[in-house]
Amino acid sequence: MGIYLYPNSFSDPERYKVAQALAAEIYIALQKGKAPTKSKNVLEATNIQLLKKGLESKLSQPFSKHHKTMLNYAFRALLRNTDGHNITNESVLSTLNHFDRGTSYNMMRRYLFSLINSAKKLGLVLDLSSIPKRKTQAKLHKPIGDIQGLLNEVLRYNYNLHLCCLLTYGCLLRPHREVRELTWGDFSEDLNYIRLSGDRNKSGRNRIVPVPHYIKEFLKKTEDNLNIFSGKEEPFAPEYFKGLWGRFKKRSRLLEKDQTLYSFRHTGAIDIYKRTGSIEKLKAAMGHSNIIMSLTYLRGLDIAVLKEEDMPRIK
């Protein structure tokens, strides 16, 4: 009817007020003899508008910078696969089909579903149940055999990268965010512990991690608000360690195929499990939210949980 009011794009209680205004406008238009047209422009515009509102709602929450970047990326990717007006299951599938690898497909699916579910709370109607996850094959992370030798080689190349590898191995922190964003205020006064709040790590839970002695000798504490690598309040860019590692990898003589910066974390996990035999301790050290995740992690690392004496016997 040419009335451009969108109640469902507002949250309560504004939505009800706008709906009342819309009802009044329709009543006046009908009194004047104006009939509804068959144009779908109003509904289509609302569809995209709700998705944008859903994005804005997500971006207003205390997510990481990387998470917000990926939400923006998913939003733009979906818009490129619509007709400019309407979001359908076909447009969602078209967006996902640009990703050949199962892991990339599932990652984009997670961000798209997060956006769309946010928009559905505002009134978007879209059933995503027909878009399943893709099956992915578990990737075997290759542990590091000569951990001290490789650490020495990294130290000769770059001090910051060496400290990152130490913290990834010895404290089992994730390098590209948890390690990179560390400030001196995250350490206890005696440097014995690192404390990370839930919004600073992947599990979303508060985490306290002991700092081994071989790491403390490389720590020179300054002001609490300063990043331990940049020496400033702001950390280095998200790609900082990725770039350093890529350049180191080209000149390393000890690094083997399929070993990455995360291999230090994987190697640390193996060491903890082999020494303690405790899934609970491994779960706590890795910062996993549940034991099932830790078991899956061990399976991916190709660790033999069963021993010979656990197997069936012949009397």
C-alpha positions as CSV (number, residue, x, y, z in Angstrom):
1,M,0.0,0.0,0.0
2,G,3.1,2.2,-0.2
3,I,3.3,2.6,3.6
4,Y,7.0,2.1,4.7
5,L,6.8,1.2,8.3
6,Y,8.5,-2.0,9.5
7,P,7.3,-3.0,13.0
8,N,9.3,-6.3,13.1
9,S,12.5,-4.4,12.6
10,F,12.1,-2.9,16.1
11,S,12.5,-4.5,19.5
12,D,9.8,-4.4,22.2
13,P,8.2,-2.1,23.2
14,E,8.9,0.0,20.1
15,R,7.6,-2.7,17.9
16,Y,4.0,-2.5,19.3
17,K,4.0,1.3,18.9
18,V,5.1,1.1,15.3
19,A,2.5,-1.6,14.6
20,Q,-0.2,0.7,16.0
21,A,1.1,3.5,13.7
22,L,1.0,1.1,10.7
23,A,-2.5,0.0,11.5
24,A,-3.6,3.7,11.6
25,E,-2.0,4.4,8.3
26,I,-3.6,1.4,6.7
27,Y,-7.0,2.4,8.1
28,I,-6.7,6.0,6.6
29,A,-5.5,4.6,3.3
30,L,-8.5,2.2,3.1
31,Q,-10.9,5.0,3.9
32,K,-9.5,6.9,1.0
33,G,-10.2,4.0,-1.3
34,K,-6.6,2.9,-1.7
35,A,-6.2,-0.8,-2.4
36,P,-3.1,-3.0,-1.7
37,T,-0.9,-3.7,-4.7
38,K,0.7,-7.0,-5.5
39,S,4.3,-5.6,-5.2
40,K,6.6,-7.5,-3.0
41,N,9.0,-4.6,-2.4
42,V,7.9,-3.9,1.1
43,L,8.3,-7.5,2.3
44,E,11.6,-8.0,0.5
45,A,13.1,-4.8,1.9
46,T,12.0,-5.9,5.4
47,N,13.8,-9.2,4.9
48,I,17.1,-7.6,4.3
49,Q,16.5,-4.9,6.9
50,L,15.9,-7.5,9.5
51,L,19.1,-9.3,8.7
52,K,21.0,-6.0,9.0
53,K,19.2,-5.4,12.4
54,G,20.3,-8.9,13.4
55,L,23.9,-8.0,12.5
56,E,23.8,-4.8,14.4
57,S,22.5,-6.7,17.5
58,K,25.4,-9.1,17.3
59,L,28.0,-6.4,16.8
60,S,26.7,-4.6,19.9
61,Q,27.6,-7.7,22.1
62,P,31.1,-8.2,23.7
63,F,32.4,-10.6,21.1
64,S,36.0,-10.6,19.9
65,K,37.2,-8.4,17.0
66,H,37.7,-11.5,14.9
67,H,34.2,-12.8,15.6
68,K,32.7,-9.5,14.6
69,T,34.8,-9.3,11.4
70,M,33.6,-12.8,10.5
71,L,29.9,-11.8,11.1
72,N,30.4,-8.8,8.8
73,Y,32.0,-11.0,6.2
74,A,29.1,-13.6,6.4
75,F,26.6,-10.7,6.0
76,R,28.2,-9.3,2.9
77,A,28.7,-12.8,1.4
78,L,25.0,-13.6,1.9
79,L,23.9,-10.3,0.3
80,R,26.0,-11.1,-2.8
81,N,24.0,-14.3,-3.3
82,T,20.5,-12.7,-3.0
83,D,18.6,-10.8,-5.6
84,G,19.3,-7.7,-3.6
85,H,16.0,-7.9,-1.7
86,N,15.1,-11.4,-0.5
87,I,16.9,-14.0,1.7
88,T,15.9,-17.6,0.9
89,N,17.3,-21.1,1.7
90,E,18.7,-21.1,-1.9
91,S,20.7,-17.9,-1.2
92,V,22.1,-19.4,2.0
93,L,23.1,-22.6,0.2
94,S,24.6,-20.6,-2.7
95,T,26.7,-18.7,-0.2
96,L,27.9,-21.9,1.5
97,N,28.7,-23.7,-1.7
98,H,31.5,-21.3,-2.4
99,F,33.4,-23.3,0.3
100,D,34.8,-26.6,-0.9
101,R,36.4,-27.7,2.4
102,G,34.0,-29.1,5.0
103,T,35.7,-27.1,7.8
104,S,35.3,-23.8,5.9
105,Y,31.7,-24.6,4.9
106,N,30.8,-25.4,8.5
107,M,32.5,-22.3,9.9
108,M,30.6,-20.1,7.4
109,R,27.4,-22.0,8.2
110,R,27.8,-21.2,11.9
111,Y,28.2,-17.5,11.3
112,L,25.3,-17.3,8.8
113,F,23.0,-19.2,11.2
114,S,24.0,-16.9,14.0
115,L,23.1,-13.9,11.9
116,I,19.8,-15.3,10.7
117,N,18.8,-16.5,14.1
118,S,19.4,-13.0,15.5
119,A,17.2,-11.6,12.7
120,K,14.5,-14.3,13.4
121,K,14.1,-12.8,16.9
122,L,13.1,-9.6,15.1
123,G,10.5,-11.2,12.9
124,L,12.4,-12.8,10.0
125,V,10.8,-16.1,8.9
126,L,13.2,-18.6,7.5
127,D,13.5,-22.4,8.1
128,L,17.2,-23.5,8.1
129,S,16.6,-27.1,9.1
130,S,17.2,-28.4,5.5
131,I,20.8,-27.1,5.5
132,P,22.9,-29.6,7.4
133,K,26.5,-29.6,8.4
134,R,29.1,-31.3,6.3
135,K,31.0,-34.2,7.6
136,T,34.7,-33.5,8.0
137,Q,37.7,-35.8,8.4
138,A,39.7,-35.5,11.6
139,K,43.1,-33.9,10.9
140,L,46.1,-35.5,12.6
141,H,48.2,-32.7,14.2
142,K,51.8,-33.7,14.1
143,P,53.5,-33.3,17.5
144,I,57.0,-31.8,17.8
145,G,59.7,-34.4,18.7
146,D,62.6,-32.1,19.6
147,I,60.7,-29.4,21.4
148,Q,63.8,-27.8,23.0
149,G,65.7,-27.8,19.7
150,L,62.9,-26.2,17.8
151,L,62.4,-23.6,20.6
152,N,66.1,-22.7,20.4
153,E,65.8,-22.3,16.6
154,V,62.8,-20.0,17.0
155,L,64.6,-17.9,19.7
156,R,67.5,-17.3,17.3
157,Y,65.0,-16.1,14.7
158,N,62.7,-13.8,16.8
159,Y,62.3,-13.2,20.5
160,N,58.5,-12.4,20.4
161,L,57.8,-15.5,18.3
162,H,59.8,-17.6,20.8
163,L,57.8,-16.3,23.8
164,C,54.6,-17.0,21.9
165,C,55.7,-20.6,21.3
166,L,56.7,-21.0,24.9
167,L,53.3,-19.8,26.2
168,T,51.5,-21.9,23.6
169,Y,53.4,-25.0,24.7
170,G,53.9,-24.4,28.4
171,C,50.6,-22.7,29.2
172,L,48.5,-24.3,26.4
173,L,47.1,-20.9,25.3
174,R,45.9,-20.3,21.8
175,P,48.5,-18.2,20.0
176,H,46.6,-15.9,17.8
177,R,44.4,-14.4,20.4
178,E,44.9,-15.6,23.9
179,V,48.7,-15.2,23.7
180,R,48.9,-12.2,21.4
181,E,46.5,-10.1,23.6
182,L,48.2,-10.9,26.9
183,T,49.0,-7.9,29.1
184,W,51.2,-7.8,32.2
185,G,48.0,-7.3,34.2
186,D,46.9,-10.8,33.2
187,F,49.9,-12.2,35.2
188,S,50.0,-12.5,39.0
189,E,52.6,-10.3,40.8
190,D,55.0,-13.2,41.1
191,L,54.4,-14.3,37.5
192,N,53.3,-17.7,38.7
193,Y,49.8,-17.6,37.1
194,I,47.9,-16.1,34.1
195,R,44.3,-15.2,34.7
196,L,42.0,-14.8,31.6
197,S,38.3,-13.7,31.9
198,G,35.7,-15.6,29.9
199,D,35.6,-13.0,27.1
200,R,39.3,-13.5,26.5
201,N,39.3,-17.2,25.7
202,K,37.4,-19.6,23.4
203,S,35.6,-21.6,26.1
204,G,33.9,-18.4,27.4
205,R,34.9,-19.3,31.0
206,N,37.3,-17.7,33.4
207,R,40.7,-19.5,33.2
208,I,43.7,-19.6,35.5
209,V,46.9,-21.2,34.1
210,P,50.2,-21.9,36.0
211,V,53.3,-20.4,34.4
212,P,56.2,-22.9,34.3
213,H,59.7,-21.8,35.5
214,Y,61.2,-22.1,32.0
215,I,58.8,-19.4,30.8
216,K,59.2,-17.0,33.7
217,E,62.9,-16.4,32.9
218,F,61.8,-14.7,29.7
219,L,59.2,-12.5,31.3
220,K,60.2,-8.9,32.2
221,K,57.1,-7.4,33.8
222,T,56.3,-3.8,33.3
223,E,53.0,-1.8,33.7
224,D,49.8,-3.8,34.0
225,N,48.0,-2.1,31.1
226,L,50.8,-2.8,28.5
227,N,50.8,-5.7,26.1
228,I,53.7,-8.1,26.7
229,F,54.7,-8.1,23.1
230,S,54.1,-4.6,21.7
231,G,54.9,-2.8,24.9
232,K,51.9,-0.6,24.3
233,E,48.2,-0.7,25.3
234,E,47.2,-2.1,21.9
235,P,48.4,-5.5,20.9
236,F,49.9,-6.3,17.5
237,A,47.6,-7.0,14.6
238,P,45.7,-10.4,14.5
239,E,48.0,-11.6,11.7
240,Y,51.2,-10.7,13.6
241,F,52.3,-14.2,14.7
242,K,50.9,-15.8,11.5
243,G,53.3,-13.6,9.4
244,L,56.3,-14.3,11.7
245,W,55.6,-18.0,11.6
246,G,55.3,-18.1,7.9
247,R,58.7,-16.4,7.4
248,F,60.3,-18.6,10.1
249,K,58.9,-21.8,8.4
250,K,60.7,-21.0,5.2
251,R,64.1,-20.9,6.9
252,S,63.7,-23.6,9.6
253,R,65.8,-26.7,9.4
254,L,64.0,-28.6,12.2
255,L,60.3,-27.9,11.3
256,E,58.6,-30.9,9.8
257,K,55.6,-31.1,7.4
258,D,52.2,-30.5,9.0
259,Q,53.7,-28.8,12.0
260,T,52.2,-25.4,12.7
261,L,52.3,-22.8,15.5
262,Y,49.4,-24.8,17.1
263,S,51.7,-27.9,17.2
264,F,53.3,-26.4,20.3
265,R,49.9,-26.5,22.0
266,H,49.2,-30.0,20.7
267,T,52.6,-31.2,21.9
268,G,52.0,-29.7,25.4
269,A,48.7,-31.6,25.6
270,I,50.4,-34.9,24.8
271,D,53.0,-34.3,27.5
272,I,50.3,-33.6,30.1
273,Y,48.2,-36.6,29.3
274,K,51.2,-39.0,29.1
275,R,52.5,-37.8,32.5
276,T,49.2,-37.6,34.3
277,G,46.9,-40.0,32.5
278,S,44.1,-37.7,33.6
279,I,41.5,-36.4,31.1
280,E,40.2,-34.0,33.8
281,K,43.6,-32.4,34.1
282,L,44.0,-32.2,30.4
283,K,40.5,-30.6,30.1
284,A,41.5,-27.9,32.7
285,A,44.9,-27.2,31.0
286,M,43.4,-26.9,27.6
287,G,40.5,-24.7,28.7
288,H,37.9,-27.1,27.2
289,S,34.3,-26.6,28.3
290,N,33.7,-30.4,28.6
291,I,35.4,-33.7,28.7
292,I,33.9,-34.8,25.4
293,M,35.9,-32.1,23.7
294,S,39.1,-33.3,25.3
295,L,38.5,-36.9,24.3
296,T,37.9,-35.7,20.7
297,Y,41.1,-33.7,20.9
298,L,43.1,-36.8,22.0
299,R,41.6,-38.8,19.2
300,G,42.6,-36.1,16.7
301,L,46.2,-36.2,18.2
302,D,46.3,-40.0,17.6
303,I,47.1,-40.8,21.3
304,A,46.5,-44.4,22.4
305,V,44.1,-44.1,25.3
306,L,44.0,-47.9,25.7
307,K,47.0,-49.9,26.7
308,E,47.9,-53.6,26.0
309,E,46.8,-54.7,29.5
310,D,43.4,-53.2,28.8
311,M,42.7,-55.4,25.8
312,P,40.9,-58.8,25.9
313,R,43.0,-61.7,27.3
314,I,43.2,-65.4,26.5
315,K,43.6,-67.5,29.7
